[in-house]
Structure formats: C-alpha cells, structure tokens
Amino acid sequence: MSESILDMEDGLRHSYQRKMESLRICAESSFVTWLIVLGLSTFWHQCIETVVPRPYLDEFFHIQQAELYLQGRFSEWHPKITTPPGLYLVSLLYLAFLSLVGIIHQVTVADLRRTNAWAAALFPFICRSVLRGVAVDYDGIQLLDRTLPWLWSLAEINHAVLNICLFPPLFFFLGLYYTDVWSALSVLITIRLHQKMATKYLVLAGIVSLFFRQTNIFWVAVYLGGLEVARRLRRGRLGFEYVPSATWSAVVSGSWQNLCIYDPLIAQASFEDYVKTALSIVTASVGAFGILLPYLKPYIILLGAFGYFMLWNGGVVLGDKENHVPSLHLAQMLYIWPYIMFFSFPLLYPYFLNAVIPQEYIPSPFRLGSTKHQIPRLIVAIPIIAIMLAVVHFNTIVHPFTLADNRHYTFYVFRILLRHPANKYLAAPIYFYSAWAAITAFGGLPNVQTSSKKLPDDPDAPKPGLPVRVSTRPRFPAAPKFSAHHRGHHVSTMLAWLLASSLSLVTAPLVEPRYFIVPWLVWRLHVASPWPTGAEAYKKRKKKIRTFKAWYKAVLYAQHDHRLWLETVWFLAVNWGVCYVFLNWGFEWPQEKGKVQRFMW
C-alpha cells in the first residue's frame, strides 16, 4: 500500500514538473514573439515620425476628431469621418493616464499614433489565445490543463502568431492613426470570449468592437452566432449519426426529425456537401428554434444594439454619407480570393503542387499525401466560373475614389483590370482557383486529420492509476461519430466565415485592402494547422539533435512547418517594400505644389 502511494506521488510530481517545464517554455517563446512584434512596430513608428511627422491622408480627420475629444467636446463630429469613435476613446484613456502620472504635458501627433502601439503589444497574446481555441475545435477533443494539443509544437504556434502580426496591411497601419488595428483586435477578443463561452463579457466586447467599425457586427454577431448554432446542433439527438455522403433526403429528414446538422469535415467534403450543410443548418434551426434561442441571446442583443444605432443615426456611416452609400457589390467576394492568394501563397502553394504533380515526384517535405485536394471537377468548376463571369459583367463597381487617387495600390490594380475590356473576365479563373486553395487550406491538411493509424500517446495524458483532475469549465460538444477519428474544421465553420465576409464586404462600394484585414485574420487563424508530418515530427522532437546538419533540417522542415519560414520571408519582404516606398518615394500632384504624396495600401 505504501509503495503504491509513493509511486502515485512520484507520478504526480513528474507530471507537475513536465507541466511546469511546458509552461516555462511556452512563456519564454511567447515573450520572444512579443518582443519581436513590439520591436518591429516601434521601429516602424519611429521611421514614420522621422520622415512623416505631420498627419497624412485620413489622419487629418482622425487627429482633428481626437483633439476634440481630448478637449471634452464630445458633441462635435468631423463630417468626413465615417467610423465610430472607439479609437479616440482609447487615445483619451491612455493619454489621460500618461498626463495624470506626469509623463506627457502636451499631446502630439506621435502620441496619438502610439495608440496603436498598445494594440501591437496585445496582438500576439490575443492571437495565440484565439489560436488555442481554434486548435481545440480542430482536434475535436477536450483539453484538460495542457497548453496546446500535442501535435502543435510551441515553436510552430508562436511562429504562426508572429507571421499573423506581420501581415502587411495590418503591420503598416500600426504606425499610423487609423482605426483598423484596434478594430481587428476587438473582433479577435470577442472571438476568444466566444470560444471560452463567456457570454456576459462577449456582449460587452461585441459592443466595444462596434465602437471601432460598424461592419464588425457581422463578425461579433453573425459569424459567432453561426458558430454557436453549429456547435449546438452538431450532436443532435442521442444516438443519431449521419453516414458519410448522406443523401439529400437523409440530410433533410435527419435535420428536421433529429435536430442534427449534416456537417462533414472540409477535408472530406465535396461541393454538394456545402449545399447540404447549409440546407441542414436552416432546417434544423427552424425545428430547434426554441432550444437555440437561449444560446443565441448574446448575438441577438448585439444585432438589436446595432439596429438601434442605425435608427438613431439614420444609416450605417456617421459622416460623408454621400460618398459612402451602401450598395450591393458582389465583386468584393471575388477580390478576396486573389487577396488571400497574394499574401498567403507560401501556405497555399502545396495544394497546387500536389494537384498537378504525381505524389511520387514530390519531395516528402512538400507532399500532402492525399488525392482529396485535386483540382475541382469540371462539372463544378464551369458553373461557378460562369457565375463569377456574370458577377464581373453585371456588378463590377468602380468607385470614383478608386481611379481618382493614385496614392493607393488598388488604383494600379484596377487600371490593369480596366486597361482592356477582356481583362476583368480573364481574371475569373484566378478568382476560382484562388478560392479553391483558400477554402481547402481552411479545412486543414489531410494526413493529420484523416489518418486511421494509431497516433503517438499524448505526453501529458493522465497515466493509469493516477488521479485525474478534469476542468469544470464548459465543454465544446463532441464531433459526430462518423468523423470522431479525424481532425479538421467543419463545413459549417467555412459557411459562417463566408457569410460574415460577404456581409461585411459586399455592402462597401469602395475596394480597399484594409477592409479585408479581419476576414484574412480569421481565415489565417484556421489555417494554422499541423503539417501532414505532424505525428512523425512529434516522434522526432523527442530525440536529441546531435549535429548541426540535423539541427538545420529540424528547424527548416523536419520538425517545423517549412511554410512558416516562407511566409515570414514573404511578409518581411512585402513590409520592407511597402514601407520603403511610403517613406522614400514621395511625389507631388500638379494641383498641390510643395505637398508630398505617398504610396500606401
């Protein structure tokens, strides 16, 4: 008896030591990521202050409005500002604190621009926290007290977080006084609260998010509400399950009678499965409306608050309403795909590589090892490309601002598209195949989630004979039985992302890279999944590296997702190019002599 007690104590002590070591490494690597992001953003801020000390472009409006708030003149509003006053309230709070402790006595443009430095300091931690929630959903398991699921190495997680913070449109505006950084951060905070099921705080965070940008309503209410519906209806009645590739009648009857949605993994889904899932969600939601209502109260409250704001304001935008009239701009959902492809091709290139080259000719580090991700069938591709061509023909909207302002890169993109009447139609296949790659990547990589082999044991799993402490926090519902042995994101998550992205973009007549930041962030956080060799890499991580060559291979690709390095290099190159051009390639307009104009997103 005494020997078993001693063995139990030794086991608990070793488990505790492993957990503390894991937490220490986690904290150290997260701190290094935070230092890199903060250091680069501070350097960028200092470069702008040296070369562009005065307000530039929309900063004129934002800084003038912030000064009114600092003077306590809250009832006055600049007629050119369209977004709510969240940015100015953050500046007011942080500058009031600095003034109170005697750090500053007179507010400058640099002080206001540093408002985004606070967001830069928070971004790595919020991204990592959201990524942890995404990992739980991806693995379809419940964590006890572990930091991350076992397949996700800390190095890869923190590397992904670093890359997300270096996303060029986001990083660029860390140095200027724009609302986009805080707007994106507020959405991520709300998403994290949804993952933790912190309902009361979620409503508060959602309302705060609406103070930064009106279109955030589609992320904090519609997107998260859609995820909540799928979460509640994925299990259905006890004992019910769908067979893979269920028939249309089985999907409808199962959704209505058993209140269980048909929701396969993206890695296993065909185009028809997306339509079936959408039909299943609508059918099951109608049948389970009374059951769902209590869970959807936070999102209904947010929608109600936004509706009240629209009635009070007489519309969506606050100022400059004549130039920002909401309109149906379906082409925005075509532009988002090459946008994702341009910035994230280091993550997406393996899908094209594996689709056109036989597996035996692809080196193992670049091999997906599945035929699930081949180019879509012609019977699917042709109708979708035809719809895209119809959207291009009937709904290409070119806002007067787009072709009147050559300071933005979209000016040059649209000049190429409009240079010849055929150009905009020739872009349709690019839209299609970019969409295919982005949606496929959203679901995760095939070898990890579809392998039927026994995976290595979890190093932090409780050992037999030892007491297990299970967290009392609310749990995510288990995945349907037919996918219980697989890992990946479900079709319903992609549909929620598509819906929120569409609603936030198609109402905007103006095309700006800033508008796509939140859709890209949410997409990228779901793409940060283990590489197909994750199980093998896990085994290799337990072995000591004895030579420089082995270490070199392990860091680059053997024990680390090589795509992350490609993404880092690409983001650094784009950031360097855009920032250098902004600072050094100034020019003048003939009608504004002596005033320097600069290129920017």
C-alpha positions in Angstrom: 0.0 0.0 0.0 2.8 2.4 1.0 4.7 1.6 -2.2 1.6 2.4 -4.4 1.2 5.7 -2.6 4.9 6.5 -3.2 4.6 5.6 -6.8 1.5 7.8 -7.1 3.3 10.7 -5.5 6.3 10.3 -7.9 3.9 10.2 -10.8 2.2 13.3 -9.7 5.5 15.1 -9.1 6.8 14.2 -12.6 3.6 15.2 -14.2 3.7 18.5 -12.4 7.3 19.1 -13.4 6.6 18.3 -17.0 3.7 20.7 -16.9 5.7 23.5 -15.3 8.5 23.0 -17.9 6.0 23.2 -20.7 4.5 26.4 -19.3 8.0 27.9 -18.8 9.0 27.2 -22.4 5.6 28.4 -23.6 6.0 31.7 -21.7 9.6 32.2 -22.9 8.7 31.6 -26.6 5.6 33.8 -26.3 7.7 36.5 -24.8 10.3 36.3 -27.6 7.4 36.6 -30.1 6.0 39.6 -28.3 9.4 41.3 -28.2 9.9 40.8 -32.0 6.5 42.3 -32.8 6.9 45.2 -30.4 10.4 45.9 -31.6 9.5 45.9 -35.3 6.3 48.0 -34.7 8.3 50.5 -32.6 11.0 50.8 -35.3 8.3 51.4 -38.0 6.7 54.0 -35.8 10.0 55.8 -35.4 10.7 55.8 -39.1 7.3 57.4 -39.8 7.9 60.0 -37.1 11.2 60.9 -38.6 10.0 61.2 -42.2 6.3 61.9 -41.9 5.9 63.9 -38.6 2.7 65.6 -39.8 -0.7 63.9 -40.3 -1.1 62.1 -43.6 -4.2 61.4 -45.6 -7.1 60.3 -43.4 -5.0 61.0 -40.3 -6.0 64.7 -40.7 -9.6 63.8 -39.9 -8.9 61.3 -37.2 -6.4 63.5 -35.4 -8.7 66.5 -35.5 -11.5 64.5 -34.0 -9.2 63.0 -31.3 -8.2 66.6 -30.4 -11.9 67.5 -30.0 -12.3 64.5 -27.6 -9.2 65.5 -25.7 -10.8 68.9 -25.2 -14.0 67.3 -23.9 -16.0 68.4 -27.0 -17.8 65.1 -27.5 -20.8 66.5 -29.3 -18.8 67.8 -32.2 -18.1 65.4 -35.1 -15.9 65.8 -38.2 -18.1 65.5 -41.3 -15.6 63.3 -43.2 -15.3 60.6 -40.6 -17.5 57.5 -41.3 -16.5 55.2 -38.4 -17.5 55.4 -34.7 -15.3 57.0 -32.0 -13.6 53.9 -30.5 -10.1 54.9 -31.5 -10.5 58.4 -30.0 -11.8 57.0 -26.7 -8.8 54.6 -26.4 -6.5 57.6 -27.1 -8.4 59.7 -24.5 -8.0 57.0 -21.8 -4.3 56.2 -22.4 -3.3 59.9 -22.8 -5.3 60.9 -19.7 -3.4 58.3 -17.7 0.0 59.5 -19.1 -0.9 63.0 -18.3 -2.0 62.1 -14.8 1.3 60.5 -14.0 3.2 63.4 -15.5 4.7 61.6 -18.5 3.3 64.0 -21.1 2.1 67.6 -20.9 1.2 68.3 -24.5 -0.3 65.8 -26.9 1.5 65.5 -30.3 0.8 63.5 -33.4 3.3 60.9 -32.3 1.5 60.4 -29.0 -1.8 59.8 -30.9 -0.1 57.4 -33.3 1.3 55.4 -30.3 -2.3 54.4 -29.6 -1.8 51.6 -32.0 1.4 50.6 -30.1 -0.9 49.3 -27.3 -2.7 47.2 -29.8 0.7 45.9 -31.1 1.6 44.9 -27.6 -1.7 42.9 -27.2 -1.9 41.3 -30.6 0.5 38.4 -30.1 -1.2 37.3 -26.9 -4.7 37.6 -28.3 -3.8 35.8 -31.5 -2.2 33.0 -29.5 -5.2 32.6 -27.3 -7.6 32.5 -30.2 -5.4 30.0 -31.9 -5.6 27.8 -28.9 -9.4 27.8 -29.2 -9.1 27.1 -32.9 -6.8 24.1 -32.0 -9.4 22.7 -29.7 -12.1 22.9 -32.4 -9.6 21.5 -35.0 -8.6 18.4 -32.9 -12.2 17.7 -31.8 -11.0 16.9 -28.3 -11.3 18.5 -24.9 -8.1 19.7 -23.2 -7.5 19.2 -19.5 -4.8 21.5 -18.3 -2.5 21.4 -21.3 -1.2 24.4 -23.0 -1.8 23.1 -26.6 -2.8 19.9 -28.3 0.1 17.5 -28.6 0.6 17.8 -32.4 1.1 21.5 -32.2 4.6 22.4 -31.3 5.2 25.6 -29.3 7.7 26.8 -31.9 5.1 26.5 -34.7 2.4 28.1 -32.7 4.5 31.1 -31.9 5.9 31.3 -35.4 2.4 31.4 -36.8 1.4 34.2 -34.3 4.5 36.2 -35.3 3.5 35.9 -39.0 0.0 36.9 -38.3 1.2 40.1 -36.6 3.5 40.8 -39.6 0.6 40.7 -42.0 1.5 43.6 -44.3 -1.8 45.6 -44.3 -2.1 45.2 -40.5 1.6 46.0 -39.8 1.6 49.1 -42.0 -1.2 50.7 -40.0 0.5 50.1 -36.7 2.4 53.2 -37.4 -0.4 55.5 -38.4 -3.5 56.8 -36.6 -6.1 54.6 -38.3 -8.9 52.5 -36.7 -8.1 49.2 -38.4 -5.7 47.8 -35.9 -8.0 48.3 -32.9 -11.0 47.2 -34.9 -9.3 43.9 -35.7 -8.1 43.4 -32.2 -11.6 43.9 -30.7 -13.0 41.3 -33.1 -10.4 38.7 -32.0 -11.1 39.4 -28.4 -14.8 38.8 -28.9 -14.0 35.6 -30.8 -11.9 34.4 -27.9 -14.7 35.1 -25.4 -17.0 33.1 -27.6 -14.5 30.2 -27.5 -14.5 30.4 -23.7 -18.3 30.7 -23.6 -18.0 33.8 -21.5 -21.4 35.1 -22.6 -21.7 38.3 -20.5 -18.2 39.5 -21.4 -18.9 38.6 -25.0 -21.8 41.0 -25.3 -19.7 43.8 -23.7 -16.7 43.1 -26.0 -19.0 42.9 -29.0 -20.5 46.4 -28.2 -16.9 47.7 -27.8 -16.0 46.3 -31.1 -18.9 48.2 -32.8 -17.3 51.4 -31.5 -14.4 50.8 -33.9 -16.1 49.8 -37.1 -19.8 49.2 -38.0 -19.1 46.1 -40.1 -17.8 44.3 -37.1 -21.4 43.4 -36.3 -21.1 40.7 -39.0 -18.2 39.1 -37.1 -19.3 39.5 -33.5 -23.0 38.6 -34.1 -23.5 36.8 -37.4 -20.2 34.8 -37.6 -20.2 33.9 -33.9 -23.9 33.2 -33.9 -23.5 30.9 -36.8 -20.7 29.0 -35.0 -22.9 28.8 -31.9 -25.8 27.3 -34.0 -23.4 24.7 -35.5 -21.9 23.9 -32.1 -25.3 23.2 -30.5 -26.8 21.3 -33.4 -23.8 19.2 -34.4 -24.7 16.4 -31.9 -28.4 16.2 -32.3 -30.5 13.6 -30.5 -28.7 10.9 -28.6 -27.5 8.0 -30.8 -28.1 9.7 -34.2 -25.4 9.9 -36.7 -25.1 10.6 -40.5 -23.3 8.3 -42.8 -20.6 9.9 -45.0 -22.0 11.4 -48.2 -25.6 11.2 -46.9 -28.4 11.6 -49.5 -30.4 14.8 -49.8 -33.5 13.2 -48.3 -31.5 11.7 -45.4 -30.0 15.2 -44.7 -33.4 16.9 -44.6 -35.1 14.2 -42.5 -32.2 13.9 -40.1 -32.0 17.6 -39.7 -35.8 18.0 -39.1 -36.5 14.9 -37.0 -33.3 14.6 -35.0 -32.2 18.2 -34.9 -28.7 17.2 -36.0 -26.9 19.1 -38.8 -25.0 17.4 -41.5 -21.6 18.9 -41.0 -18.6 16.9 -42.6 -15.1 18.0 -42.4 -13.9 20.3 -45.1 -11.1 17.8 -45.9 -13.8 15.2 -46.7 -16.4 17.5 -48.3 -17.4 17.8 -51.9 -19.2 20.9 -53.3 -22.5 19.2 -52.8 -21.7 18.8 -49.1 -21.6 22.6 -48.7 -25.1 23.0 -50.1 -26.3 20.0 -48.0 -24.8 21.6 -44.8 -26.4 24.9 -45.5 -29.8 23.3 -46.1 -29.3 21.1 -43.0 -28.5 24.1 -40.8 -31.6 26.0 -41.9 -33.8 23.0 -41.5 -32.5 22.0 -38.0 -32.5 25.6 -36.8 -36.2 26.0 -37.7 -37.0 22.8 -35.8 -34.9 23.7 -32.8 -35.6 27.4 -32.7 -36.9 27.3 -29.1 -33.9 25.3 -28.0 -31.4 27.6 -29.7 -32.9 30.9 -28.6 -31.3 31.0 -25.1 -27.9 30.3 -26.6 -28.3 33.0 -29.2 -29.4 35.8 -26.8 -25.9 37.5 -26.8 -25.9 37.7 -30.6 -29.5 38.9 -30.8 -28.6 41.6 -28.2 -25.7 42.8 -30.4 -27.9 42.8 -33.5 -30.6 44.8 -31.6 -28.0 47.3 -30.4 -26.7 47.8 -33.9 -30.3 48.1 -35.3 -30.9 50.8 -32.7 -27.8 52.6 -33.7 -28.9 52.6 -37.4 -32.3 54.1 -36.4 -30.7 56.8 -34.3 -28.1 57.6 -36.9 -30.3 57.3 -40.0 -27.9 54.9 -41.6 -24.7 52.9 -41.2 -21.9 55.5 -41.7 -21.6 58.6 -39.4 -20.2 61.1 -41.9 -19.6 61.7 -45.6 -22.7 59.7 -46.3 -23.0 60.9 -49.9 -19.7 59.2 -50.8 -20.3 56.0 -48.7 -23.8 54.9 -49.8 -24.2 51.1 -49.1 -24.7 49.2 -52.3 -24.7 45.6 -53.4 -21.1 45.0 -54.6 -20.8 41.2 -55.1 -17.5 41.5 -56.9 -15.9 42.1 -53.5 -16.3 38.4 -52.8 -14.3 37.8 -55.9 -11.5 40.1 -55.0 -10.9 38.5 -51.6 -9.6 35.3 -53.1 -6.6 36.8 -55.0 -6.1 39.0 -51.9 -5.6 35.8 -49.8 -3.6 34.2 -52.5 -1.2 37.1 -52.9 -0.4 37.4 -49.2 -0.6 33.7 -48.3 0.8 31.8 -51.3 3.6 30.4 -49.1 0.8 28.5 -47.3 -1.2 27.6 -50.4 1.4 26.6 -52.9 1.5 22.9 -51.8 -2.2 22.4 -52.9 -1.3 23.5 -56.4 1.9 21.5 -56.4 0.1 18.3 -55.2 -2.8 18.8 -57.6 -0.6 18.9 -60.8 2.4 16.7 -60.0 2.2 13.0 -59.1 2.9 12.2 -55.5 5.9 10.1 -56.2 7.7 13.0 -57.8 7.2 15.4 -54.9 9.8 15.5 -52.1 8.4 14.3 -48.8 8.5 17.7 -47.0 6.2 19.1 -49.7 3.9 16.1 -50.1 0.3 16.2 -48.9 -0.2 12.5 -49.4 -3.9 12.7 -50.4 -6.0 12.9 -53.6 -8.7 14.8 -51.8 -7.3 18.1 -52.8 -7.1 17.8 -56.6 -8.4 20.5 -58.8 -12.2 20.6 -58.7 -14.2 18.7 -61.2 -15.2 20.5 -64.4 -18.9 19.9 -63.6 -18.3 22.1 -60.5 -15.8 24.5 -61.9 -17.6 25.5 -65.1 -20.9 26.7 -63.4 -19.1 28.5 -60.6 -16.8 30.3 -63.1 -19.9 31.2 -65.1 -21.4 32.8 -62.1 -18.2 34.7 -61.4 -18.2 35.9 -65.0 -21.8 37.1 -64.6 -20.9 39.0 -61.4 -17.9 40.6 -63.2 -20.1 41.6 -66.1 -23.1 43.0 -64.1 -21.7 44.0 -60.8 -18.2 45.4 -61.2 -18.4 48.7 -59.4 -15.5 51.2 -59.7 -15.9 53.9 -57.0 -14.8 57.4 -58.2 -12.3 57.5 -55.4 -10.6 54.3 -56.7 -9.5 55.8 -60.1 -9.1 59.4 -58.7 -6.4 58.6 -56.1 -3.1 57.2 -57.4 -1.7 57.0 -53.8 -3.3 53.7 -53.2 -2.2 50.4 -54.8 -5.8 49.5 -55.7 -5.6 52.3 -58.3 -3.0 50.4 -60.2 -4.7 47.1 -59.9 -7.9 48.5 -61.4 -6.0 50.2 -64.1 -4.7 46.8 -65.2 -8.2 45.2 -64.9 -9.8 48.1 -67.0 -7.0 48.5 -69.5 -8.7 46.1 -71.9 -12.4 45.1 -71.7 -11.4 41.4 -71.6 -9.0 41.7 -68.6 -11.7 41.6 -65.9 -13.2 38.4 -67.5 -9.8 36.7 -67.8 -9.4 37.1 -64.0 -12.3 34.8 -63.3 -10.2 31.5 -63.4 -7.8 33.2 -61.0 -10.6 34.0 -58.6 -11.9 30.4 -58.8 -8.6 28.6 -58.2 -7.6 31.0 -55.5 -10.9 30.4 -53.8 -10.4 26.6 -54.1 -7.0 26.8 -52.5 -8.1 29.1 -49.7 -11.1 27.0 -48.8 -9.2 23.8 -48.9 -6.5 25.2 -46.7 -9.2 26.4 -44.2 -10.1 22.8 -43.6 -6.6 21.7 -42.5 -4.1 19.3 -44.1 -5.2 15.7 -44.9 -2.6 13.4 -43.4 -3.1 14.6 -39.9 -6.9 14.6 -39.7 -7.7 11.6 -41.9 -5.1 9.1 -40.8 -6.5 5.9 -39.5 -3.3 4.8 -37.9 -2.8 4.9 -34.1 -1.2 8.3 -33.2 1.5 8.6 -30.6 0.5 8.9 -27.0 -0.1 12.3 -25.6 2.8 13.1 -23.3 0.6 15.0 -20.9 -2.2 12.5 -20.8 -3.0 11.1 -17.3 -1.3 7.8 -16.6 -3.2 4.7 -15.4 -3.6 4.6 -11.7 -3.2 8.3 -11.1 -6.0 10.6 -10.1 -7.4 12.8 -13.0 -8.4 16.4 -12.4 -10.9 17.3 -15.0 -11.6 21.0 -15.6 -15.1 22.2 -14.7 -15.2 24.7 -17.5 -17.9 24.3 -20.1 -17.1 21.9 -22.9 -17.4 22.0 -26.6 -19.8 19.3 -27.9 -18.2 16.3 -29.3 -17.9 15.9 -33.1 -20.3 13.5 -34.9 -19.4 9.9 -34.7 -18.5 9.4 -38.4 -15.7 11.9 -38.0 -14.6 11.1 -34.5 -11.2 9.8 -35.6 -10.4 12.7 -37.8 -9.1 16.2 -37.3 -10.0 19.3 -39.1 -12.5 22.2 -39.4 -16.1 21.6 -40.4 -18.0 22.9 -43.4 -20.3 24.9 -41.1 -17.3 27.0 -39.9 -16.4 27.8 -43.5 -20.0 28.7 -44.3 -20.1 31.1 -41.3 -16.8 32.7 -42.5 -18.2 33.1 -46.0 -21.4 34.6 -44.7 -19.7 37.1 -42.4 -17.1 38.0 -45.0 -19.8 38.6 -47.7 -22.0 40.8 -45.5 -19.0 42.9 -44.4 -17.7 43.4 -47.9 -20.5 43.4 -50.4 -22.1 46.5 -48.9 -19.0 48.6 -49.5 -18.7 50.2 -52.9 -15.0 51.1 -52.3 -12.3 48.5 -52.6 -9.6 48.9 -50.0 -7.1 46.3 -48.7 -7.9 47.5 -45.1 -11.5 46.1 -45.5 -10.1 42.5 -45.9 -7.9 42.5 -42.8 -10.5 40.9 -40.4 -11.6 38.2 -43.0 -7.9 37.3 -43.6 -7.1 37.2 -39.9 -10.0 34.8 -39.1 -9.0 32.7 -42.2 -5.4 32.6 -41.2 -6.0 31.5 -37.7 -7.9 28.5 -39.0 -5.2 27.7 -41.5 -2.5 27.4 -38.7 -2.9 23.7 -38.6 -0.3 20.9 -38.1 1.7 20.0 -41.2 0.9 16.4 -42.5 4.0 15.0 -41.0 3.0 16.3 -37.5 2.8 12.9 -36.0 6.2 11.9 -37.3 7.7 15.3 -36.3 6.3 14.7 -32.8 8.3 11.5 -32.5 11.4 13.2 -33.8 11.1 16.0 -31.3 11.7 13.5 -28.5 15.1 12.7 -29.9 18.2 14.7 -29.2 19.7 16.6 -32.1 23.5 15.9 -32.2 24.8 17.5 -35.4 24.5 20.9 -37.0 23.1 19.4 -40.1 20.4 17.6 -38.2 19.5 20.8 -36.3 19.4 22.7 -39.6 17.0 20.2 -41.1 14.9 20.1 -38.0 14.5 23.9 -37.8 13.8 24.3 -41.5 11.4 21.4 -42.3 11.9 18.1 -40.5 10.4 19.2 -37.2 8.9 22.5 -38.2 6.4 23.6 -40.9 8.6 25.0 -43.6 5.7 27.1 -44.9 6.0 29.3 -41.9 9.6 30.3 -42.9 8.4 31.1 -46.4 5.6 33.2 -45.0 7.9 35.1 -42.7 10.3 35.9 -45.5 7.5 37.0 -47.8 5.8 39.2 -45.2 9.1 40.8 -44.3 9.9 41.5 -48.0 6.4 43.0 -48.6 6.6 45.1 -45.5 10.0 46.3 -46.4 9.0 47.2 -49.9 5.7 49.0 -48.9 7.3 50.8 -46.0 10.4 51.9 -48.0 8.2 53.2 -50.9 6.0 55.1 -48.4 8.9 56.8 -46.8 11.2 57.4 -49.8 9.2 57.5 -53.0 7.2 60.7 -52.3 5.8 62.7 -55.3 3.8 65.8 -55.9 0.5 66.4 -57.6 0.5 69.3 -60.1 -2.5 70.9 -58.4 -0.8 70.7 -54.9 2.7 72.0 -55.4 5.0 71.6 -52.4 2.9 68.9 -50.8 4.4 65.4 -50.7 2.1 62.5 -51.6 3.0 58.9 -50.6 2.0 55.4 -51.8 0.2 53.2 -49.3 -2.3 50.4 -49.0 
